[in-house]
């Protein structure tokens, strides 16, 4: 797909005929996709880093191929990408380095003698520019934010956590450094810094930056300052800054969804009048003729025998999806819950669980393409684990979530053998009434 040689429709892959001749960029894009898919990193690092370090190590030690897993492991730990979890790896049992070597051979980056080819040199240099640099305690906060702005959110948090640990967190010093650097950072870097400071519990720092030009509106918004009219202007300013971060990291669609979340009737006017210095750039990128919000059809399976099929708007937050799941399975909402997306957890920020804010992360980002899956665990004691799969995407827009299929009765939430209960039968009409009532309450 990356090389344009096949297209996918539903569950079918179709060859493009005549197939184009892939150039170096297409070759590298395909290599990156295969490495991400097939290499299981023991410490959750970007698999492309293992690939880049392996290429560099082979070039430097072409006479020590048998020791390659150990050499790459040493380099990964020196970079800060691997930790104690990498020591238990068995080189003979699908070591990630062995998997990378097989892929590089298949792609022609290594020859039959496992020596580097010109393709390997090209891949090493390009990946060196794309993957995060080695982590060390001397990395300035401004450079850290520049790196974070170019990473997917799931990876940026892991990278930032390592930097904070090296800089002496839980002391407030590293968080102050991030805020100072955020004032002149890109929107994506600034939002990363603000979310890190919020997540690591340093609200006292908001007062220190409330008069800053770029950070001040965020601080005053967090402190709930100002008259109603001023509060609306600040809220719109913060929304524009967040939308700019989404524009740079994810594209125009996500930026539109961020502005839609403000609930304003005239979103464009609100964005233009808030006074953000980059408001015009945002409006030029997202345009004014917005298409309908696609509908995502999800299958949410509690087990093979209990599942629900539901249609939701693509811009629904994970927090709202939690409410939908509660209705679908007749859960009471009395227990904590978490979503797991690509190894990062999202939950209700009110309960101060580790991870991201489920209300700031949307379904279209969590499930980017059909067959993508995430998990939702309800009741962290009994651990009712739901697997959520994106089945299809429809361009038509829906007014509210709709249950279109199901199997199995509603599960028992707190079963006790001393007080046995009969499960409540699933009633699709009642469930859809509940979803409609939920949507009406959210719209008020």
PLY file of the C-alpha trace (Angstrom):
ply
format ascii 1.0
element vertex 444
property float x
property float y
property float z
element edge 443
property int vertex1
property int vertex2
end_header
0.00 0.00 0.00
2.77 2.44 0.88
4.32 1.88 -2.56
0.97 2.20 -4.34
1.13 -1.40 -5.59
-2.10 -2.59 -3.93
-5.31 -1.05 -2.71
-7.55 -2.37 0.06
-11.33 -2.45 -0.01
-13.08 -3.99 2.98
-11.32 -7.29 3.59
-9.76 -7.56 0.09
-6.36 -6.48 -1.16
-6.37 -5.70 -4.90
-3.26 -5.42 -7.07
-2.82 -2.18 -8.97
-2.26 -3.00 -12.64
0.06 -1.87 -14.02
1.95 -1.66 -10.76
4.05 1.50 -10.37
7.79 1.24 -9.90
8.41 2.24 -6.27
11.01 4.92 -5.65
13.22 5.26 -2.56
10.55 7.09 -0.54
7.92 4.44 -1.28
10.43 1.68 -0.47
11.24 3.30 2.88
7.57 3.87 3.71
6.88 0.18 3.09
9.88 -0.81 5.23
8.64 1.37 8.09
5.15 -0.14 7.91
6.44 -3.72 7.99
8.85 -2.98 10.86
6.05 -1.39 12.92
3.78 -4.36 12.26
6.19 -7.25 12.81
8.73 -6.09 15.41
7.61 -6.43 19.02
9.74 -4.08 21.06
10.24 -5.39 24.62
10.11 -1.89 26.14
7.47 -0.27 23.97
9.93 1.86 22.00
9.35 2.85 18.39
10.29 -0.26 16.39
11.96 1.95 13.77
14.61 2.81 16.37
15.59 -0.87 16.61
15.79 -0.94 12.82
17.95 2.19 12.62
20.26 1.05 15.43
20.56 -2.41 13.85
21.60 -0.87 10.53
24.19 1.33 12.22
25.52 -1.62 14.26
25.82 -3.92 11.22
27.75 -1.23 9.36
30.15 -0.80 12.28
30.49 -4.49 13.24
30.03 -6.52 10.07
32.44 -9.12 11.47
30.35 -9.69 14.63
26.98 -10.70 13.23
26.55 -13.51 15.78
26.80 -10.95 18.57
24.41 -8.55 16.84
21.47 -8.90 19.31
23.79 -8.13 22.24
25.46 -5.22 20.45
22.13 -3.68 19.44
20.79 -4.25 22.95
23.74 -2.36 24.43
23.18 0.51 22.01
19.43 0.64 22.73
20.06 0.77 26.48
22.71 3.44 26.01
20.20 5.53 24.06
17.66 5.14 26.87
15.13 3.27 24.71
15.54 -0.09 26.43
15.62 -0.85 30.13
15.80 -3.91 32.41
13.01 -5.63 30.44
15.40 -6.17 27.54
17.80 -8.36 29.53
15.51 -11.40 29.56
15.41 -11.70 25.78
16.58 -14.95 24.23
18.46 -14.31 20.96
17.20 -17.61 19.54
13.51 -16.92 20.32
12.34 -14.19 17.98
14.60 -11.52 19.35
13.44 -8.19 17.84
16.87 -7.74 16.26
16.54 -11.11 14.48
13.14 -10.04 13.17
14.60 -6.74 11.93
17.45 -8.55 10.17
14.99 -10.84 8.36
12.96 -7.83 7.21
16.06 -5.95 6.05
17.16 -8.99 4.03
13.74 -9.27 2.40
13.86 -5.57 1.51
17.35 -5.79 0.04
18.99 -3.63 2.69
21.25 -6.53 3.71
22.77 -8.96 1.23
23.29 -12.71 1.57
26.38 -12.16 3.73
24.38 -9.73 5.94
26.46 -6.81 4.73
24.86 -3.41 4.20
23.77 -2.36 0.71
23.20 1.18 -0.61
19.55 0.79 0.38
20.66 0.15 3.97
22.73 3.33 4.00
19.74 5.30 2.66
17.40 3.77 5.26
19.86 4.37 8.12
20.27 8.04 7.23
16.55 8.67 6.70
15.47 6.83 9.85
18.12 8.75 11.77
16.23 11.93 10.84
12.79 10.49 11.62
13.13 8.57 14.87
13.54 10.30 18.25
17.13 11.16 19.17
18.84 9.37 22.06
17.43 10.37 25.43
19.76 11.95 27.97
19.48 14.28 30.93
21.19 17.12 29.05
18.50 17.39 26.36
17.11 20.96 26.63
13.38 21.31 27.23
12.96 23.20 23.94
14.58 20.34 22.02
12.41 17.84 23.88
9.23 19.67 22.83
10.42 19.78 19.22
10.86 16.00 19.33
7.51 15.43 21.01
5.70 17.55 18.41
6.82 15.13 15.70
5.78 11.97 17.52
2.37 10.29 17.81
0.81 11.05 21.18
1.24 7.47 22.46
5.02 7.66 21.92
5.45 11.26 23.07
4.26 10.48 26.59
6.75 7.64 27.01
9.56 9.86 25.75
8.58 12.75 28.04
8.33 10.43 31.06
11.90 9.26 30.55
13.13 12.86 30.25
11.34 13.89 33.46
12.83 10.95 35.35
16.32 11.85 34.17
15.83 15.52 35.13
14.84 14.79 38.72
11.04 14.68 38.73
9.00 14.76 41.08
10.70 18.10 41.79
8.95 20.96 39.96
12.13 22.13 38.22
11.73 20.03 35.04
8.07 21.04 34.74
9.03 24.73 34.98
11.60 24.16 32.22
8.89 22.67 30.01
6.56 25.62 30.57
9.29 28.14 29.82
10.14 26.31 26.61
6.45 25.95 25.70
6.01 29.72 25.41
8.02 29.76 22.16
7.32 26.18 21.02
5.10 25.09 18.14
1.41 24.60 19.01
1.91 20.82 19.16
4.92 21.19 21.47
3.08 23.71 23.63
0.01 21.48 24.06
2.30 18.53 24.88
4.00 20.59 27.60
0.70 21.74 29.08
-0.73 18.23 29.15
2.43 16.88 30.78
2.35 19.57 33.47
-1.34 18.88 34.12
-0.87 15.11 34.22
2.11 15.29 36.58
0.23 17.35 39.14
1.73 20.82 39.17
-1.29 23.17 39.05
0.57 25.69 41.22
2.64 26.54 38.14
-0.33 28.08 36.32
-0.03 31.29 38.36
3.58 31.66 37.26
2.68 31.82 33.55
-0.73 33.53 33.61
0.70 36.74 32.09
2.62 35.00 29.31
1.39 35.71 25.79
0.96 32.11 24.59
0.67 30.23 27.88
-1.38 32.88 29.72
-4.76 32.00 28.15
-4.23 28.33 29.02
-3.34 29.25 32.61
-6.31 31.58 33.01
-8.58 28.95 31.49
-7.28 26.36 33.97
-7.77 28.85 36.83
-11.30 29.72 35.59
-10.57 33.43 35.64
-12.43 36.36 34.10
-15.95 37.52 33.32
-18.26 35.28 31.23
-17.43 37.24 28.05
-13.69 37.09 28.70
-13.95 33.43 29.69
-15.55 32.63 26.30
-12.76 34.46 24.46
-10.13 32.58 26.45
-11.92 29.29 25.81
-11.97 29.97 22.08
-8.28 30.94 22.15
-7.40 27.66 23.88
-9.53 25.74 21.35
-7.71 27.40 18.44
-4.31 26.62 19.97
-5.33 22.99 20.51
-6.77 22.78 16.98
-3.47 24.10 15.57
-1.62 21.35 17.45
-4.02 18.77 16.00
-3.61 20.31 12.53
0.17 19.97 12.66
0.13 16.48 14.13
-2.96 14.82 12.63
-4.34 17.04 9.86
-7.30 19.28 9.06
-10.01 16.77 9.99
-8.88 16.53 13.62
-8.50 20.31 13.78
-12.12 20.72 12.67
-13.32 18.25 15.27
-11.49 20.17 17.99
-13.27 23.39 17.02
-16.62 21.60 16.76
-16.19 20.48 20.37
-16.54 24.09 21.50
-20.26 23.89 20.71
-20.33 27.34 19.11
-22.92 28.05 16.41
-20.42 30.10 14.39
-17.15 28.34 14.98
-15.25 30.23 12.29
-16.21 33.63 13.74
-15.29 32.51 17.26
-11.89 31.30 16.04
-11.27 34.53 14.11
-12.26 36.86 16.94
-10.36 35.19 19.80
-7.13 36.97 18.86
-4.85 33.95 18.41
-1.83 35.00 16.29
-2.08 31.86 14.14
-5.87 31.84 13.80
-5.70 32.75 10.11
-3.38 29.81 9.40
-5.83 27.45 11.05
-8.85 28.80 9.19
-7.01 28.69 5.85
-6.13 25.02 6.43
-9.55 23.77 7.55
-11.68 25.84 5.17
-15.32 26.76 5.67
-17.12 24.07 3.64
-16.90 21.14 6.04
-18.03 17.66 4.93
-20.38 15.49 6.96
-18.88 13.68 9.95
-18.43 10.01 8.99
-20.17 7.24 10.90
-18.07 4.50 12.47
-19.58 1.05 12.96
-18.03 -0.65 15.97
-18.30 -4.17 17.27
-17.82 -4.21 21.03
-17.27 -7.74 22.31
-17.23 -8.70 25.96
-16.73 -12.31 24.92
-17.43 -14.44 21.87
-21.02 -14.87 23.03
-21.76 -11.34 24.24
-21.26 -8.42 21.88
-22.94 -5.26 20.63
-22.72 -3.53 17.26
-23.15 0.24 17.37
-22.81 3.20 15.01
-21.22 6.39 16.39
-19.92 9.66 14.91
-16.21 9.63 14.09
-15.54 12.65 16.31
-16.93 11.05 19.46
-14.51 11.20 22.40
-13.49 8.06 24.26
-15.22 9.57 27.30
-18.50 9.68 25.39
-17.87 6.18 24.03
-17.60 5.03 27.65
-21.12 6.35 28.27
-22.37 4.55 25.15
-20.84 1.24 26.27
-22.51 1.62 29.66
-25.90 1.83 27.91
-25.14 -1.01 25.48
-24.26 -3.50 28.23
-26.51 -2.09 30.96
-23.55 -1.40 33.24
-24.27 0.77 36.28
-21.27 3.10 36.01
-20.30 2.44 39.65
-16.77 1.25 38.83
-13.61 2.74 37.32
-12.71 2.09 33.70
-9.81 2.55 31.28
-9.31 2.46 27.52
-6.10 1.01 26.11
-4.98 2.46 22.77
-1.68 1.20 21.36
-0.32 0.61 24.85
-1.42 3.94 26.36
-4.34 4.18 28.76
-7.07 6.82 28.72
-9.54 7.39 31.53
-11.72 9.98 33.24
-9.31 12.68 34.49
-11.47 13.26 37.56
-10.21 10.01 39.08
-6.52 10.82 38.53
-5.59 7.48 36.98
-2.32 7.25 35.07
-2.68 7.98 31.37
-4.43 10.41 29.06
-7.72 12.29 29.23
-10.41 10.19 27.54
-12.38 13.34 26.71
-9.45 14.74 24.71
-8.96 11.65 22.53
-11.43 10.82 19.78
-12.63 7.61 18.18
-11.30 8.53 14.72
-7.79 8.78 16.16
-8.03 5.66 18.32
-9.42 3.59 15.42
-7.82 5.01 12.26
-8.90 2.28 9.80
-11.21 -0.74 9.54
-10.05 -3.75 11.61
-8.24 -1.49 14.08
-8.91 -2.50 17.70
-8.68 -0.98 21.16
-9.80 -2.30 24.53
-12.07 -0.95 27.26
-11.91 -2.42 30.76
-14.77 -1.74 33.15
-14.43 -2.47 36.88
-10.70 -2.66 37.55
-11.31 -5.35 40.15
-13.38 -7.83 38.15
-11.87 -6.55 34.88
-14.70 -6.80 32.38
-12.57 -6.42 29.25
-14.26 -5.34 26.02
-12.56 -5.52 22.62
-13.65 -2.69 20.31
-13.16 -3.21 16.57
-13.85 -0.73 13.79
-15.84 -2.70 11.22
-16.68 -0.04 8.64
-16.83 3.70 7.91
-19.86 5.33 6.28
-19.69 8.85 4.85
-23.24 9.60 5.98
-23.68 11.46 9.27
-25.88 10.27 12.14
-27.58 12.39 14.79
-26.80 10.10 17.73
-25.37 6.62 18.46
-27.50 3.69 17.29
-27.27 0.01 18.26
-27.70 -2.06 15.07
-27.05 -5.57 16.38
-26.20 -7.65 19.41
-25.75 -11.10 20.84
-26.20 -12.28 24.41
-28.02 -11.02 27.48
-26.75 -8.12 29.53
-23.88 -9.36 31.73
-24.18 -9.55 35.49
-22.13 -6.77 37.03
-21.49 -7.95 40.61
-22.34 -11.63 40.66
-22.47 -13.37 44.02
-23.14 -17.12 44.39
-24.89 -16.34 47.68
-27.39 -14.08 45.91
-27.74 -15.49 42.39
-29.40 -13.32 39.75
-30.81 -14.02 36.33
-29.29 -11.96 33.52
-31.45 -9.26 31.96
-32.34 -10.07 28.33
-31.04 -7.67 25.72
-33.73 -5.33 24.37
-32.52 -3.40 21.33
-35.42 -0.91 21.37
-34.80 -0.12 25.04
-31.07 0.27 24.41
-31.67 2.68 21.53
-34.10 4.65 23.67
-31.31 4.91 26.24
-28.80 6.04 23.61
-31.25 8.66 22.33
-31.85 9.95 25.85
-28.09 10.12 26.45
-27.54 12.09 23.22
-30.32 14.55 24.06
-28.84 15.15 27.51
-25.38 15.76 26.02
-26.81 18.27 23.53
-28.33 20.45 26.25
0 1
1 2
2 3
3 4
4 5
5 6
6 7
7 8
8 9
9 10
10 11
11 12
12 13
13 14
14 15
15 16
16 17
17 18
18 19
19 20
20 21
21 22
22 23
23 24
24 25
25 26
26 27
27 28
28 29
29 30
30 31
31 32
32 33
33 34
34 35
35 36
36 37
37 38
38 39
39 40
40 41
41 42
42 43
43 44
44 45
45 46
46 47
47 48
48 49
49 50
50 51
51 52
52 53
53 54
54 55
55 56
56 57
57 58
58 59
59 60
60 61
61 62
62 63
63 64
64 65
65 66
66 67
67 68
68 69
69 70
70 71
71 72
72 73
73 74
74 75
75 76
76 77
77 78
78 79
79 80
80 81
81 82
82 83
83 84
84 85
85 86
86 87
87 88
88 89
89 90
90 91
91 92
92 93
93 94
94 95
95 96
96 97
97 98
98 99
99 100
100 101
101 102
102 103
103 104
104 105
105 106
106 107
107 108
108 109
109 110
110 111
111 112
112 113
113 114
114 115
115 116
116 117
117 118
118 119
119 120
120 121
121 122
122 123
123 124
124 125
125 126
126 127
127 128
128 129
129 130
130 131
131 132
132 133
133 134
134 135
135 136
136 137
137 138
138 139
139 140
140 141
141 142
142 143
143 144
144 145
145 146
146 147
147 148
148 149
149 150
150 151
151 152
152 153
153 154
154 155
155 156
156 157
157 158
158 159
159 160
160 161
161 162
162 163
163 164
164 165
165 166
166 167
167 168
168 169
169 170
170 171
171 172
172 173
173 174
174 175
175 176
176 177
177 178
178 179
179 180
180 181
181 182
182 183
183 184
184 185
185 186
186 187
187 188
188 189
189 190
190 191
191 192
192 193
193 194
194 195
195 196
196 197
197 198
198 199
199 200
200 201
201 202
202 203
203 204
204 205
205 206
206 207
207 208
208 209
209 210
210 211
211 212
212 213
213 214
214 215
215 216
216 217
217 218
218 219
219 220
220 221
221 222
222 223
223 224
224 225
225 226
226 227
227 228
228 229
229 230
230 231
231 232
232 233
233 234
234 235
235 236
236 237
237 238
238 239
239 240
240 241
241 242
242 243
243 244
244 245
245 246
246 247
247 248
248 249
249 250
250 251
251 252
252 253
253 254
254 255
255 256
256 257
257 258
258 259
259 260
260 261
261 262
262 263
263 264
264 265
265 266
266 267
267 268
268 269
269 270
270 271
271 272
272 273
273 274
274 275
275 276
276 277
277 278
278 279
279 280
280 281
281 282
282 283
283 284
284 285
285 286
286 287
287 288
288 289
289 290
290 291
291 292
292 293
293 294
294 295
295 296
296 297
297 298
298 299
299 300
300 301
301 302
302 303
303 304
304 305
305 306
306 307
307 308
308 309
309 310
310 311
311 312
312 313
313 314
314 315
315 316
316 317
317 318
318 319
319 320
320 321
321 322
322 323
323 324
324 325
325 326
326 327
327 328
328 329
329 330
330 331
331 332
332 333
333 334
334 335
335 336
336 337
337 338
338 339
339 340
340 341
341 342
342 343
343 344
344 345
345 346
346 347
347 348
348 349
349 350
350 351
351 352
352 353
353 354
354 355
355 356
356 357
357 358
358 359
359 360
360 361
361 362
362 363
363 364
364 365
365 366
366 367
367 368
368 369
369 370
370 371
371 372
372 373
373 374
374 375
375 376
376 377
377 378
378 379
379 380
380 381
381 382
382 383
383 384
384 385
385 386
386 387
387 388
388 389
389 390
390 391
391 392
392 393
393 394
394 395
395 396
396 397
397 398
398 399
399 400
400 401
401 402
402 403
403 404
404 405
405 406
406 407
407 408
408 409
409 410
410 411
411 412
412 413
413 414
414 415
415 416
416 417
417 418
418 419
419 420
420 421
421 422
422 423
423 424
424 425
425 426
426 427
427 428
428 429
429 430
430 431
431 432
432 433
433 434
434 435
435 436
436 437
437 438
438 439
439 440
440 441
441 442
442 443
